[in-house]
Amino acid sequence: MTHTLPSGVPTQLWLGGKLTDSSTGRTFPVNDPATGRAIADVASASSDDGLHALDLAAQAQSNWAATPPQERAEILRNAFDLLGSRAEDIARVITLEMGKTLAEARSEVRYGADFLRWFAEEAVRIGGRTSTAPRGGGHILVTKEAVGPILAVTPWNFPLAMATRKIGPALAAGCTVLVKPASETPLTMLMLGQVLADAGVPHGVLSILPTTSARELTGPLMSDPRLRKITFTGSTDVGKTLVRQSADRLLRMSMELGGNAPFLVFDDADVDAAVDGAVAAKLRNGGEACTAANRFHVADSVVAEFTDKLTSRFAALTTGHGLDDGTDVGPLITVAQRASVDELVQDAVARGARVRTGGRIPDGCGSFYPPTVLDRVPADARLLREEIFGPVAAITSFDTETQAVDAANDTEFGLAAYFYTRELARATRVAGALKAGMVGVNRGAISDVAAPFGGVKESGFGREGSIEGIEEYLDTKYIAL
């Protein structure tokens, strides 16, 4: 399969529903991580472009919030249908700019489209309540209103799905939206902008602002009183910076931040099922997922069997360009990200970990890293403390359930956790004891549009998806009657 973009992929800014060049004329290259070659030059938004987009959003906010919920729902449903009809081209673009295999890119398009369908259905279910005041003499009326213009900052690892997971509920709630996509993967977001415009999103309601100068763009927006909320998916360090910057104006915030997910295998587990789950939890998106299993804590009695079987599965995988037939794992997003992963691996090896497969940067172009299994990983290895964001499984062992849970919770993060057991009592006990916003019991894949996605501790706050997702874009108003 040729490694070229489909025709007609937008490369300009999407300002209020119209493609336009940057006010400065600046552009930046978007690279194919499998080859390192530029595949497009994209307009780079300036602070003036951002403020112009906010002008449009503020002007459109009242009318969009007043649009009947059913009309907003129909637009989102139209977008769902259009996204399906353009799925193959969009999946191809995801693979070219992000690196994941075409099969995974197709899966992301389906997953991302489902958020549009889900929130189309939720748009007409925004409710409120009324009750008699306890002392009588009046009524309590509670209503929900759109927060107002929002800024959505989306990551590169799921450039479509992380966008629809924010844009869907925002539009359903009646909010206008400015999107700052990751500079590594702006093309997917620009294609989504075209879909939403064709679906009927009115002028001014949505702007897309790719840029290589994120601070230059977001700083003036965050200090402008017309912006009312920020939703961010990305690293914990950047999230903390945004929270601090938001304090002066008390902006509403949704933070979906880093993870360090434990994967526990107890002595009564079905080891073959646990290996299947481990492959899914570790290698989805090549390990570049905040929900990826980071630390594998395996009971002493089954650790040898689990490690041997997981090593065999990893060693059989083929790395290559995501558009090529037979590729199981694509490249990491950048050479710098690959270097970061390898640094963690070499640190663990230097401290006594054993490489069972992989563990070395291959020769050749692109930012490939082989699926890697390490066992006998010591407690002081950095990759047990830091998010790996690559195809590396680090295995340690435990003796008792208490030791396993303590090890799992020994992190400042709390996004996802996984464990395998056949015992119902243990399943309910451990699920309750794990300090994470999402727990997979005998499952290696947990994301679902109908489930609330989010974490605790330094993995952030707020929830995306499910019925909780739209609440992040609504203010509660009390009216005394």
Secondary structure, 3 states (H helix, E strand, C coil): CCCCCCCCCCCCEEECCEEECCCCCCEEEEECCCCCCEEEEEECCCHHHHHHHHHHHHHHHHHHHHCCHHHHHHHHHHHHHHHHHCHHHHHHHHHHHHCCCHHHHHHHHHHHHHHHHHHHHHHCCCCCEEEECCCCCCEEEEEEEECCCEEEECCCCCCCHHHHHHHHHHHHHCCCEEEECCCCCHHHHHHHHHHHHHHCCCCCCEEECCCCCHHHHHHHHHCCCCCCEEEEECCHHHHHHHHHHHHHHCCEEEEECCCCEEEEECCCCCHHHHHHHHHHHHHHHHHCCCCCEEEEEEECCCHHHHHHHHHHHHHCCCECCCCCCCCCECCCCCHHHHHHHHHHHHHHHHCCCEEEECCCCCCCCCCCCCCEEEECCCCCCHHHCCCCCCCEEEEEEECCHHHHHHHHHCCCCCCEEEEECCCHHHHHHHHHHCCCCEEEECCCCCCCCCCCECCCHHHEECCECHHHHHHCCEEEEEEEC
